[in-house]
Amino acid sequence: MMAEGGLAALWLAAALALVQLVLAWGACRAPARDGVADPGDLIRATRRIAIAQGVLAAIAFFILILLFVNSDMSVLLVATNSHSAKPMIYKIAGAWGNHEGSMLLWVTILAVAGAGVALFERQLAGRTLAATLGAQAAIALGFYAFLAFASNPFLRLTPPAPDGQGLNPLLQDPGLAFHPPTLYLGYVGLSVAFSFAVGALVMRDVGPAFARAMRPWVLGAWIFLTIGIAAGSYWAYYELGWGGWWFWDPVENASLMPWLAATALLHSVTVLATRDGLRAWTLMLAVVAFSMSMLGTFLVRSGILVSVHAFAVDPTRGTFILALLGLYIGGALALFGARVGTVKQGSTFELVSREGALVINNLLLTVILGIVFIGTLYPLVADAMGQQLSIGPPFFNKAAIPVMIALMVVTMAGPMLKWRRDKWSELARKMLLPAAAAVTIALMMLLLLPGIGLFPLLGLISAAALGVASIVPLWRRNLRRTPLHIWGMVIAHLGVAVSIAGMASDSAFKQERLAALRVGEVTSVGPFEVKLHEIRPVIGDNWSAMEAVLIARRGDGKPFQLNPQQRYFNQPVTTTSEAAIRTTTDGQLYTVLGAGEGSGPDARWQLRLWWKPWVTFIWFGGGLIAFGGLLALIGRIRRERRSASEEELR
């Protein structure tokens, strides 16, 4: 009866979402009484229903996890995506390592986020909050309907299967327990920003208070998206055995597009919250950011892409998600078009100002978003029209990297500028130090590595200049009294510089060696000598493997061992390459074992080796970006609470 209990909780949550929507509508439309503008009873009821809905959705998802943990093969989803012999971590993570479970996770986070708004939001006017919770309920209703009618995760299997078919071996990695939930937290955080924007438009309440209420959710979503993208990049880097950290794959782009939109929205909402500017632009970006998260959900969950991430194969599901995309985004755009005329202009500013730099920052991010959007969707549209077309890294690199370089320049200048108005001469003076760093790196690279490519060179120059520029805002400050959100900005921008340095270094300095070796033979890559010492069979929890024992040495240093594998899974039948990586202070030695040729002492085994200097900066920088965002979030929350306390004392 456990599965039926989960389904009942899901239906009850859907019913409460409908009640929440009706109550919110009533709160927005109720006439003022006794001179009080907010219908308090309806608003309080809306809050309570939102909390109850979040609890029921969480219960439904917890029951699904229990079904996987208990290997209940009478549930179709468990039988097709798990196995009784799976390690416990993959039983738990397997609950969302499939289409139905991932969509239940999506709607659970959505409902819990709505409950969070109901519990903690105290800045907005009551009617605006009710409209926000109503918008959140409307989004949830669509996905509850999707789960109930197209992707029921609690369907029974009669008779029960003797055992399950197993989880996709490429997903049998600790990354599955971490990567999808963080991405979904980012996606759904943007749904809250979207709901705030809809609520503000419905009630014509667009101003700094609305922006301050929305900003923590945007910042939180952006942090989780950053972590999720970085984690997913490293997971693919070591799991797929291809030696790359980004391939401009449509599934990668599906997560990048919301991040770009969220980055633009984060900067825009900051201007609105602190300087009462960019009102209409902030509303539009909130709609665009959630549109990109919905588009990413459609691409990955509709079956339109063939990928390890793309679980759905039923075209009905893709049509359903596409209908939801059209309904929510089309409705929001129609509302924006109808109400944007009522949005007041807000404060003005000069071009040479921090607001001006943030506007240019937004525009460049939007251009990059447009490039990724077109490059991702155009091949799908062409394929639907009967023309096979592939758009890969060369297009994205040539189209996006020059815009990214310009974006880095604006990112350097923005924090150095004053609000409202500044002078070109002052900006030029402050940019001298970053410019000196850029010239120094350029000369060093051209002298020491004259054959370096243009894009890697520009990347290293930009990283050096941005790294220096990022710490300039701390100049002459009392560091102990510097607000946390300033520290967050500095660390996040420094993280961008570090990541760019890692990307450029990998492109400029990496070395690759493909060799076919007998046992006992030696090859080299970069500063390392690598000996194939042994090939041996290995048995794991639910796999077997041929494992290479590689003995590597760097110069006269101490030898160390690496063990890349070719793994063979029975449930389902799959072969995977498991890379072995040695991380040093200045890079990584990356090794992959390929197929064997021949038998006995003359057998040769293919080895693919890379030396990748400073590649770890990519993910270390991603961690710094997320940490900077976290500091900014804590700082902003503290500041808002302190301001609220001061208001109460007055």
DRENKOLPA-465550 format. One record per residue (C-alpha): residue in one letter; x, y, z. Coordinates in pm, 1 decimal. Layout:
<atoms>
   r         px         py         pz
   A          X          Y          Z
...
</atoms>
This chain:
<atoms>
   r         px         py         pz
   M        0.0        0.0        0.0
   M      301.4      228.0       16.0
   A      280.3      320.8     -352.7
   E      -89.8      400.6     -317.3
   G       -3.8      621.9      -20.4
   G      247.8      814.5     -232.1
   L       -6.8      857.4     -510.7
   A     -268.3      975.1     -260.3
   A      -25.2     1232.7     -118.8
   L       44.9     1350.9     -472.7
   W     -326.3     1389.9     -553.4
   L     -390.2     1569.8     -224.7
   A     -102.2     1808.6     -296.7
   A     -254.5     1876.0     -639.5
   A     -593.3     1944.6     -481.4
   L     -435.4     2186.0     -234.6
   A     -254.0     2362.0     -519.7
   L     -594.1     2422.4     -679.4
   V     -734.3     2550.9     -347.7
   Q     -426.2     2771.1     -308.2
   L     -481.6     2920.1     -653.5
   V     -849.2     2991.9     -580.0
   L     -772.6     3147.3     -240.8
   A     -496.8     3360.1     -389.6
   W     -733.2     3480.3     -662.3
   G     -988.6     3566.4     -398.2
   A     -731.5     3754.3     -190.4
   C     -626.4     3959.3     -491.2
   R     -984.1     4041.3     -592.8
   A    -1142.0     4092.0     -248.7
   P    -1253.0     4450.9     -184.9
   A    -1097.8     4649.8       97.0
   R    -1296.2     4652.4      421.8
   D    -1287.4     4896.9      710.3
   G    -1006.6     5084.7      540.8
   V     -782.2     4775.5      537.1
   A     -643.4     4699.3      191.2
   D     -530.4     4341.1      260.5
   P     -793.2     4066.5      312.6
   G     -598.1     3907.0      594.8
   D     -800.1     3585.4      641.8
   L     -765.9     3483.2      277.7
   I     -396.2     3560.8      275.1
   R     -333.7     3361.6      591.6
   A     -529.8     3069.9      448.9
   T     -326.9     3086.7      128.1
   R       -5.4     3072.7      329.3
   R     -121.7     2768.2      526.9
   I     -239.0     2580.8      219.4
   A       95.2     2647.5       47.4
   I      278.5     2500.9      347.5
   A       51.3     2194.6      356.3
   Q       97.6     2142.4      -17.2
   G      475.8     2146.0       24.3
   V      455.7     1889.6      306.1
   L      237.7     1651.8      101.9
   A      463.5     1674.2     -203.8
   A      765.1     1599.4       16.0
   I      584.6     1297.1      162.6
   A      510.2     1164.4     -187.3
   F      873.7     1194.4     -288.8
   F      995.1     1036.0       36.6
   I      765.9      739.0      -27.5
   L      914.7      699.2     -375.5
   I     1263.1      685.6     -222.8
   L     1144.3      419.2       23.0
   L     1007.0      211.0     -265.7
   F     1350.4      219.1     -430.5
   V     1531.7      146.6     -103.0
   N     1305.5     -153.6      -38.7
   S     1342.4     -274.5     -401.7
   D      965.1     -299.5     -439.4
   M      949.2     -466.0     -782.0
   S      570.2     -441.6     -787.3
   V      620.1      -74.1     -880.2
   L      692.9      -33.5    -1250.7
   L      936.1      255.0    -1200.8
   V     1145.8       56.4     -951.7
   A     1147.1     -255.3    -1170.0
   T     1267.1      -64.3    -1476.9
   N     1525.8      157.3    -1303.0
   S     1670.3      -38.4    -1011.3
   H     1797.5     -379.4     -903.2
   S     1808.0     -549.7     -566.7
   A     2188.5     -586.0     -589.9
   K     2247.7     -213.9     -640.3
   P     2451.7      -33.8     -370.5
   M     2228.3      169.4     -139.2
   I     2344.9      507.2     -270.8
   Y     2226.9      413.1     -621.6
   K     1896.8      282.0     -491.7
   I     1832.0      620.0     -330.3
   A     1964.5      829.1     -618.2
   G     1785.8      598.0     -862.3
   A     1459.4      747.4     -737.8
   W     1537.0     1055.7     -948.4
   G     1765.0      887.9    -1204.6
   N     1468.0      837.0    -1439.5
   H     1197.9     1042.5    -1605.2
   E      907.2     1000.9    -1362.5
   G     1119.5     1029.7    -1048.9
   S     1303.9     1334.6    -1175.6
   M      975.2     1509.9    -1251.7
   L      843.5     1424.5     -903.9
   L     1162.8     1576.5     -762.4
   W     1097.0     1884.3     -978.4
   V      743.7     1936.4     -848.6
   T      846.1     1855.3     -489.6
   I     1110.7     2126.8     -489.1
   L      855.9     2358.5     -651.2
   A      599.8     2293.3     -377.4
   V      854.5     2314.8      -94.9
   A      983.8     2643.6     -237.6
   G      628.5     2779.4     -238.1
   A      595.2     2670.8      124.3
   G      919.9     2856.5      197.9
   V      779.8     3175.2       47.7
   A      463.5     3135.0      254.8
   L      661.9     3076.5      573.5
   F      932.1     3340.1      550.3
   E      823.6     3621.8      321.6
   R      724.8     3930.0      522.1
   Q      836.6     4221.5      301.1
   L      569.5     4214.0       32.4
   A      224.3     4364.3       62.3
   G      -33.7     4096.7      140.6
   R     -209.2     4101.1     -196.7
   T      119.5     4085.5     -386.7
   L      226.6     3787.7     -175.8
   A     -106.9     3618.0     -242.9
   A      -64.5     3674.9     -617.4
   T      287.6     3530.9     -595.3
   L      165.6     3218.2     -415.8
   G     -116.1     3189.5     -668.9
   A      133.2     3195.2     -957.4
   Q      342.4     2929.6     -783.0
   A       31.2     2714.9     -737.1
   A      -58.8     2752.5    -1105.3
   I      285.9     2627.0    -1207.1
   A      260.1     2335.8     -964.7
   L      -85.3     2240.4    -1093.6
   G       47.0     2187.5    -1444.0
   F      321.1     1956.0    -1324.1
   Y       89.0     1766.3    -1090.4
   A     -133.6     1705.6    -1392.1
   F      168.8     1594.0    -1592.3
   L      263.3     1340.6    -1323.9
   A      -92.4     1216.3    -1275.6
   F     -183.5     1170.3    -1641.6
   A      144.2     1122.5    -1831.3
   S      422.1     1021.1    -1589.4
   N      278.4      849.3    -1282.0
   P      577.7      735.4    -1070.5
   F      361.9      501.2     -857.9
   L      218.5      272.8    -1126.4
   R      192.9      -90.8    -1019.7
   L      339.2     -381.3    -1218.3
   T      126.6     -698.3    -1226.1
   P      269.9     -949.8    -1163.7
   P      572.2     -804.4     -983.2
   A      906.6     -850.2    -1158.8
   P     1146.2    -1107.1    -1005.5
   D     1412.1     -833.2    -1009.8
   G     1476.4     -497.8    -1169.4
   Q     1640.7     -408.0    -1499.0
   G     1898.5     -191.4    -1324.9
   L     2008.4      170.2    -1343.8
   N     2196.0      304.9    -1645.1
   P     2563.6      233.3    -1559.7
   L     2668.1      583.2    -1665.9
   L     2443.5      712.1    -1387.3
   Q     2588.6      475.4    -1125.8
   D     2811.9      736.5     -975.3
   P     2796.2      954.6     -661.5
   G     2741.5     1245.0     -900.4
   L     2383.6     1124.5     -949.8
   A     2315.6     1188.4     -581.9
   F     2439.1     1546.8     -611.1
   H     2416.1     1686.9     -963.6
   P     2040.8     1659.1    -1051.3
   P     1909.8     1785.5     -714.2
   T     2133.1     2093.9     -721.8
   L     2031.8     2174.3    -1079.3
   Y     1664.9     2130.5     -994.2
   L     1699.6     2355.8     -691.2
   G     1834.2     2616.8     -931.8
   Y     1558.5     2563.1    -1187.4
   V     1282.7     2580.6     -930.0
   G     1437.9     2879.6     -755.1
   L     1385.3     3061.3    -1082.9
   S     1019.5     2956.4    -1073.0
   V      988.4     3151.7     -748.0
   A     1142.8     3458.5     -912.5
   F      895.8     3413.0    -1197.0
   S      606.0     3393.5     -950.8
   F      726.3     3711.3     -776.6
   A      733.2     3887.4    -1113.2
   V      382.9     3765.7    -1201.0
   G      254.1     3869.3     -858.2
   A      406.9     4215.0     -893.2
   L      258.5     4258.4    -1241.0
   V      -86.7     4139.9    -1133.6
   M      -95.2     4382.3     -840.7
   R      102.0     4660.5    -1015.1
   D      348.7     4652.9     -726.6
   V      686.5     4675.8     -899.9
   G      946.6     4848.4     -687.6
   P     1240.6     4801.6     -452.2
   A     1037.1     4601.5     -197.7
   F      942.2     4346.5     -462.6
   A     1305.0     4325.9     -577.4
   R     1437.1     4280.7     -223.9
   A     1188.7     3997.5     -167.6
   M     1284.9     3828.3     -494.0
   R     1663.3     3875.2     -471.3
   P     1741.9     3597.7     -217.1
   W     1555.0     3345.1     -431.2
   V     1737.5     3453.7     -745.7
   L     2070.0     3442.6     -565.2
   G     1993.5     3101.0     -415.2
   A     1887.7     2962.9     -754.4
   W     2202.9     3103.5     -913.0
   I     2422.6     2942.0     -644.7
   F     2263.2     2600.8     -697.1
   L     2282.9     2631.4    -1075.4
   T     2651.9     2718.0    -1046.9
   I     2719.1     2418.5     -822.5
   G     2509.9     2188.1    -1040.5
   I     2678.8     2290.2    -1364.9
   A     3028.6     2265.3    -1215.5
   A     2950.8     1925.8    -1058.8
   G     2796.8     1798.8    -1381.4
   S     3096.6     1915.7    -1580.3
   Y     3339.4     1729.8    -1353.2
   W     3116.3     1421.6    -1344.2
   A     3115.7     1400.9    -1725.8
   Y     3489.0     1478.2    -1730.1
   Y     3589.2     1174.9    -1525.3
   E     3297.4      939.6    -1602.5
   L     3279.7      948.5    -1982.6
   G     3654.3      905.2    -2031.6
   W     3678.6     1159.6    -2312.7
   G     3910.5     1401.5    -2138.7
   G     3693.4     1709.8    -2195.1
   W     3509.6     1929.1    -1946.4
   W     3257.3     2091.0    -2185.4
   F     3135.8     1997.0    -2532.8
   W     2849.1     2241.2    -2597.2
   D     2615.8     1941.7    -2593.0
   P     2243.1     2036.5    -2603.4
   V     2196.0     1888.7    -2255.8
   E     2486.9     2095.5    -2122.5
   N     2341.0     2402.1    -2291.2
   A     2002.4     2326.0    -2133.5
   S     2155.2     2404.0    -1793.5
   L     2380.8     2685.8    -1916.1
   M     2096.5     2893.7    -2060.7
   P     1909.4     2932.7    -1727.8
   W     2240.4     3016.7    -1558.3
   L     2312.7     3295.9    -1808.6
   A     1961.7     3435.6    -1766.1
   A     1985.1     3405.6    -1386.4
   T     2319.2     3588.8    -1387.7
   A     2165.7     3875.7    -1581.8
   L     1859.0     3874.8    -1354.5
   L     2076.1     3876.8    -1041.7
   H     2256.3     4192.5    -1151.5
   S     1933.9     4357.5    -1267.3
   V     1739.1     4284.1     -949.3
   T     2027.4     4429.4     -747.8
   V     1990.2     4759.6     -933.8
   L     1615.4     4758.3     -869.4
   A     1650.6     4666.3     -501.4
   T     1920.7     4920.6     -420.6
   R     1866.8     5201.9     -673.4
   D     1507.6     5157.4     -794.1
   G     1611.9     5121.9    -1157.6
   L     1554.8     4872.2    -1442.2
   R     1200.8     4786.9    -1332.2
   A     1060.2     4655.5    -1661.5
   W     1389.6     4490.5    -1756.5
   T     1398.9     4298.8    -1427.1
   L     1046.4     4169.7    -1483.3
   M     1132.6     4056.2    -1835.3
   L     1448.3     3880.1    -1718.5
   A     1251.3     3693.6    -1450.4
   V     1021.8     3561.5    -1723.8
   V     1316.2     3476.3    -1952.0
   A     1508.2     3298.4    -1674.9
   F     1216.2     3070.8    -1589.0
   S     1150.9     3022.0    -1961.9
   M     1502.5     2887.5    -1997.4
   S     1458.0     2648.4    -1704.9
   M     1130.3     2525.4    -1857.7
   L     1300.9     2491.3    -2196.1
   G     1580.2     2290.6    -2035.9
   T     1320.6     2063.3    -1875.7
   F     1151.9     2019.5    -2214.2
   L     1474.7     1939.4    -2397.7
   V     1594.2     1683.9    -2143.6
   R     1261.3     1526.8    -2044.9
   S     1070.5     1526.2    -2375.7
   G     1270.7     1258.2    -2556.7
   I     1366.5     1507.0    -2828.5
   L     1734.5     1455.1    -2739.3
   V     1920.3     1125.5    -2730.1
   S     2132.2     1147.6    -2416.1
   V     2211.1      976.7    -2088.8
   H     2008.9     1259.7    -1931.9
   A     1707.4     1220.5    -2161.8
   F     1483.0      960.6    -2000.4
   A     1153.0     1018.1    -2178.9
   V     1071.2      828.0    -2499.3
   D      694.3      884.4    -2513.4
   P      616.4     1181.8    -2743.8
   T      300.5     1248.1    -2540.2
   R      518.4     1360.8    -2252.1
   G      711.1     1602.7    -2470.0
   T      386.5     1745.1    -2604.4
   F      254.7     1789.4    -2248.9
   I      567.2     1973.5    -2133.2
   L      564.5     2186.2    -2448.1
   A      201.9     2278.1    -2376.2
   L      296.4     2379.0    -2020.7
   L      585.9     2584.2    -2158.5
   G      353.2     2765.3    -2396.6
   L       86.6     2816.8    -2130.8
   Y      311.3     2958.8    -1857.4
   I      555.4     3156.7    -2065.2
   G      297.2     3271.7    -2318.5
   G       66.8     3377.6    -2036.9
   A      344.1     3560.7    -1854.3
   L      450.6     3743.4    -2170.4
   A       89.9     3840.4    -2239.9
   L       59.0     3970.3    -1883.5
   F      386.6     4158.7    -1922.2
   G      265.9     4315.1    -2247.2
   A      -63.4     4415.9    -2088.5
   R       84.1     4561.1    -1769.0
   V      428.4     4692.2    -1867.1
   G      272.9     5028.5    -1946.9
   T      178.1     5062.9    -1580.7
   V      536.6     5004.7    -1462.8
   K      693.8     5336.1    -1373.7
   Q     1036.8     5421.3    -1506.3
   G     1222.7     5430.2    -1175.6
   S     1546.8     5616.8    -1112.0
   T     1765.5     5723.9    -1402.1
   F     2144.3     5705.5    -1432.4
   E     2429.0     5800.2    -1662.5
   L     2600.1     5557.7    -1900.0
   V     2925.6     5585.3    -1706.2
   S     2797.5     5447.7    -1377.9
   R     2767.7     5114.9    -1204.0
   E     2408.2     5086.4    -1324.2
   G     2526.7     5153.0    -1680.6
   A     2789.6     4880.8    -1652.7
   L     2528.4     4639.2    -1520.2
   V     2300.0     4718.1    -1813.5
   I     2581.9     4645.1    -2058.7
   N     2661.6     4331.8    -1859.1
   N     2297.2     4224.3    -1899.8
   L     2297.4     4292.9    -2271.3
   L     2615.1     4090.8    -2330.4
   L     2484.4     3802.0    -2123.2
   T     2164.6     3815.2    -2328.2
   V     2366.6     3802.2    -2651.4
   I     2553.4     3493.7    -2527.4
   L     2221.6     3341.3    -2422.7
   G     2086.9     3407.1    -2771.9
   I     2389.0     3239.7    -2931.6
   V     2352.0     2930.3    -2714.7
   F     1974.2     2926.7    -2769.2
   I     2003.3     2940.8    -3148.8
   G     2292.7     2694.1    -3163.2
   T     2101.3     2446.8    -2947.4
   L     1756.6     2466.7    -3105.1
   Y     1835.8     2529.7    -3471.6
   P     1957.5     2172.3    -3540.4
   L     1639.8     2036.8    -3375.6
   V     1420.7     2260.6    -3591.8
   A     1619.5     2164.0    -3903.2
   D     1585.3     1796.3    -3815.7
   A     1208.7     1835.7    -3776.9
   M     1205.6     1980.0    -4131.3
   G     1397.8     1683.4    -4269.0
   Q     1747.6     1831.4    -4277.0
   Q     2029.6     1681.9    -4072.1
   L     2248.8     1953.1    -3921.6
   S     2507.6     1956.9    -3647.0
   I     2631.2     2264.5    -3462.1
   G     2929.7     2196.2    -3239.0
   P     3211.6     2363.3    -3046.5
   P     3360.4     2556.6    -3344.0
   F     3039.6     2759.1    -3384.8
   F     2991.8     2826.1    -3016.1
   N     3357.2     2913.7    -2959.3
   K     3378.0     3156.0    -3250.9
   A     3040.7     3316.5    -3181.5
   A     3039.5     3329.7    -2801.3
   I     3401.4     3374.6    -2691.9
   P     3447.6     3728.2    -2838.5
   V     3130.5     3838.7    -2657.1
   M     3258.5     3672.6    -2339.3
   I     3582.7     3871.7    -2366.2
   A     3382.0     4195.0    -2387.4
   L     3175.5     4075.9    -2091.0
   M     3493.6     4026.2    -1888.5
   V     3598.9     4385.8    -1957.8
   V     3261.9     4515.4    -1835.4
   T     3280.6     4287.1    -1531.6
   M     3619.1     4440.5    -1445.3
   A     3492.5     4795.1    -1475.7
   G     3150.5     4763.2    -1309.2
   P     3250.7     4732.5     -940.9
   M     3496.9     5021.3     -978.7
   L     3227.8     5265.2    -1088.5
   K     3010.2     5478.9     -866.5
   W     2633.2     5454.0     -858.9
   R     2434.9     5704.1    -1067.6
   R     2725.7     5889.1    -1227.7
   D     3102.3     5863.8    -1269.2
   K     3379.3     6000.7    -1490.7
   W     3569.4     5834.3    -1773.4
   S     3894.1     5970.0    -1632.7
   E     3829.9     5807.8    -1294.4
   L     3747.1     5474.8    -1459.4
   A     4061.7     5489.8    -1672.7
   R     4273.5     5555.1    -1363.5
   K     4122.0     5261.6    -1176.4
   M     4168.7     5030.5    -1474.8
   L     4544.7     5090.8    -1492.1
   L     4632.7     4801.2    -1262.6
   P     4418.7     4540.0    -1443.2
   A     4552.8     4671.3    -1774.3
   A     4909.6     4629.4    -1650.3
   A     4833.2     4270.0    -1548.6
   A     4687.3     4202.0    -1893.4
   V     4990.2     4343.6    -2075.4
   T     5229.8     4148.1    -1853.4
   I     5056.8     3815.6    -1919.5
   A     5032.0     3890.1    -2292.0
   L     5405.9     3957.0    -2318.9
   M     5495.1     3649.9    -2112.4
   M     5280.6     3418.6    -2323.7
   L     5403.8     3557.4    -2654.7
   L     5766.7     3520.6    -2543.6
   L     5741.3     3180.1    -2376.4
   L     5475.4     3020.7    -2597.5
   P     5474.0     3200.9    -2933.6
   G     5248.7     2935.6    -3092.7
   I     4962.8     2987.4    -2847.8
   G     4619.6     3021.1    -3008.1
   L     4428.2     3347.6    -3006.5
   F     4139.9     3236.8    -2784.4
   P     4361.0     3074.7    -2516.4
   L     4577.1     3387.8    -2515.1
   L     4275.9     3615.9    -2478.1
   G     4143.8     3387.3    -2204.7
   L     4465.3     3408.2    -2001.3
   I     4484.0     3785.1    -2048.5
   S     4121.0     3828.0    -1940.4
   A     4171.0     3601.2    -1638.8
   A     4472.1     3798.9    -1520.0
   A     4302.6     4135.4    -1564.0
   L     3976.3     4024.1    -1404.9
   G     4159.7     3859.8    -1114.9
   V     4330.9     4187.6    -1033.1
   A     4018.0     4396.8    -1096.2
   S     3806.9     4174.6     -871.6
   I     4003.7     4270.1     -559.0
   V     4022.9     4642.4     -637.6
   P     3690.2     4712.6     -454.1
   L     3867.3     4606.9     -131.3
   W     4135.3     4874.2     -176.7
   R     4150.1     5114.7      120.0
   R     3858.3     4944.0      292.2
   N     3853.7     4829.6      651.1
   L     3842.2     4457.1      571.0
   R     3688.1     4367.1      906.3
   R     3397.1     4602.6      845.2
   T     3351.1     4525.5      477.2
   P     2995.3     4394.4      429.0
   L     2956.3     4027.1      344.3
   H     2784.7     4101.8       14.6
   I     3093.0     4297.7      -97.1
   W     3313.6     4000.8       -4.7
   G     3072.6     3780.7     -196.0
   M     3099.3     3995.2     -508.8
   V     3478.8     4001.2     -487.9
   I     3511.5     3624.5     -439.2
   A     3256.8     3542.1     -710.7
   H     3432.9     3764.5     -965.4
   L     3767.9     3618.6     -860.6
   G     3617.3     3271.9     -912.8
   V     3521.1     3368.3    -1267.9
   A     3881.9     3471.9    -1330.3
   V     4014.6     3145.2    -1186.5
   S     3775.3     2936.2    -1397.6
   I     3869.2     3123.1    -1714.0
   A     4237.3     3070.2    -1634.0
   G     4171.7     2695.4    -1602.1
   M     3979.4     2681.0    -1930.0
   A     4244.2     2876.2    -2118.9
   S     4528.5     2674.9    -1966.5
   D     4366.7     2344.9    -2061.0
   S     4324.8     2467.8    -2417.9
   A     4674.3     2615.0    -2443.9
   F     4896.5     2369.0    -2257.4
   K     4734.5     2022.8    -2256.9
   Q     4925.1     1733.6    -2412.1
   E     4774.4     1407.1    -2535.0
   R     4924.8     1067.2    -2611.7
   L     4750.5      767.0    -2767.8
   A     4956.2      447.4    -2736.2
   A     4913.2       71.5    -2779.5
   L     5138.1      -94.8    -2520.3
   R     5234.2     -444.5    -2417.6
   V     5265.9     -518.6    -2048.7
   G     5601.4     -379.7    -1937.2
   E     5627.3     -108.8    -2205.1
   V     5660.4      262.4    -2127.9
   T     5526.4      578.0    -2288.8
   S     5532.5      944.3    -2189.4
   V     5299.6     1242.4    -2182.6
   G     5399.5     1589.0    -2062.7
   P     5645.0     1555.9    -1773.3
   F     5533.1     1197.7    -1690.4
   E     5661.5      854.3    -1787.5
   V     5388.6      589.8    -1770.4
   K     5451.5      213.5    -1763.2
   L     5184.4      -50.2    -1827.7
   H     5270.7     -278.2    -1537.1
   E     4977.2     -521.3    -1545.7
   I     4628.5     -595.7    -1677.5
   R     4405.3     -775.4    -1428.0
   P     4037.3     -868.8    -1381.2
   V     3844.3     -693.9    -1101.6
   I     3498.3     -766.7     -957.7
   G     3281.0     -488.0     -812.2
   D     2941.7     -473.6     -641.0
   N     2745.3     -510.0     -964.5
   W     3010.4     -508.4    -1234.1
   S     3328.1     -677.3    -1354.8
   A     3624.0     -502.4    -1515.8
   M     3958.9     -528.7    -1683.4
   E     4187.6     -296.8    -1493.0
   A     4524.1     -156.2    -1594.8
   V     4796.3     -106.6    -1336.6
   L     4990.7      197.7    -1453.7
   I     5309.3      306.3    -1279.2
   A     5374.6      675.1    -1344.4
   R     5667.7      892.3    -1246.2
   R     5734.8     1262.7    -1286.8
   G     6104.2     1323.7    -1341.0
   D     6297.4     1191.0    -1042.4
   G     5991.0     1193.8     -820.0
   K     5832.2      903.5     -638.8
   P     5635.9      663.4     -864.4
   F     5262.2      630.3     -814.7
   Q     4991.1      397.1     -940.0
   L     4683.6      462.0    -1154.9
   N     4410.8      208.2    -1232.8
   P     4186.9      294.2    -1530.1
   Q     3921.1       32.2    -1607.8
   Q     3693.7     -105.2    -1874.0
   R     3379.4     -202.6    -1679.2
   Y     3112.2     -449.5    -1784.4
   F     2762.3     -430.3    -1634.8
   N     2501.7     -705.3    -1656.6
   Q     2194.0     -507.5    -1546.1
   P     2161.5     -353.8    -1801.6
   V     2435.1     -490.3    -2031.2
   T     2675.7     -199.7    -2084.0
   T     3048.1     -129.6    -2113.2
   T     3195.1      189.4    -1968.1
   S     3539.5      346.2    -1942.0
   E     3647.1      450.6    -1593.6
   A     3923.9      707.9    -1610.0
   A     4200.1      718.1    -1349.3
   I     4318.9     1067.3    -1262.9
   R     4615.8     1193.1    -1062.3
   T     4574.2     1548.1     -937.8
   T     4882.8     1757.0     -864.2
   T     4922.6     2117.7     -762.1
   D     4968.8     2223.5    -1125.5
   G     4727.2     1997.8    -1312.2
   Q     4605.9     1644.7    -1371.8
   L     4739.3     1330.2    -1536.0
   Y     4431.5     1172.9    -1696.2
   T     4441.7      808.5    -1811.1
   V     4190.2      590.0    -1996.7
   L     4215.2      218.9    -2080.5
   G     4088.9      114.9    -2423.4
   A     4036.4     -219.2    -2594.7
   G     4294.4     -495.7    -2607.1
   E     4434.1     -652.6    -2924.4
   G     4576.5    -1003.8    -2935.1
   S     4633.3    -1240.6    -2646.2
   G     4906.2    -1363.2    -2420.1
   P     5237.5    -1177.5    -2376.7
   D     5201.9    -1007.3    -2718.3
   A     4863.9     -851.8    -2636.6
   R     4854.4     -476.4    -2679.5
   W     4627.4     -246.8    -2482.8
   Q     4520.7       95.5    -2598.5
   L     4597.9      376.6    -2356.7
   R     4489.3      736.0    -2391.4
   L     4680.5      978.2    -2173.6
   W     4649.5     1351.5    -2114.8
   W     4857.0     1597.5    -1917.5
   K     4626.7     1889.2    -1838.3
   P     4805.0     2179.0    -1662.3
   W     4590.4     2389.4    -1426.6
   V     4267.6     2225.1    -1544.4
   T     4148.5     2197.5    -1182.8
   F     4117.0     2576.7    -1176.7
   I     3794.5     2532.7    -1376.4
   W     3611.2     2364.0    -1089.5
   F     3796.3     2543.6     -812.5
   G     3681.2     2868.8     -971.4
   G     3325.6     2733.0     -989.6
   G     3343.9     2661.5     -617.6
   L     3464.7     3016.7     -552.5
   I     3177.3     3158.7     -758.4
   A     2922.4     2960.0     -558.2
   F     3092.7     3047.5     -228.0
   G     3090.5     3414.8     -319.6
   G     2720.2     3387.7     -397.3
   L     2660.8     3221.5      -59.8
   L     2842.7     3501.0      124.7
   A     2639.9     3760.0      -65.8
   L     2318.1     3575.5       19.6
   I     2401.3     3560.9      390.7
   G     2506.2     3925.0      387.8
   R     2187.6     4039.2      213.4
   I     1962.4     3840.6      448.5
   R     2140.2     3981.2      754.2
   R     2112.1     4331.9      616.9
   E     1739.6     4298.6      541.9
   R     1670.3     4157.2      888.1
   R     1866.3     4437.8     1051.2
   S     1673.6     4696.3      848.7
   A     1343.5     4532.8      942.4
   S     1438.1     4535.5     1311.9
   E     1529.5     4903.1     1293.2
   E     1195.3     4980.1     1127.0
   E     1008.9     4800.4     1407.0
   L     1198.1     4995.4     1672.5
   R     1093.5     5319.5     1509.0
</atoms>
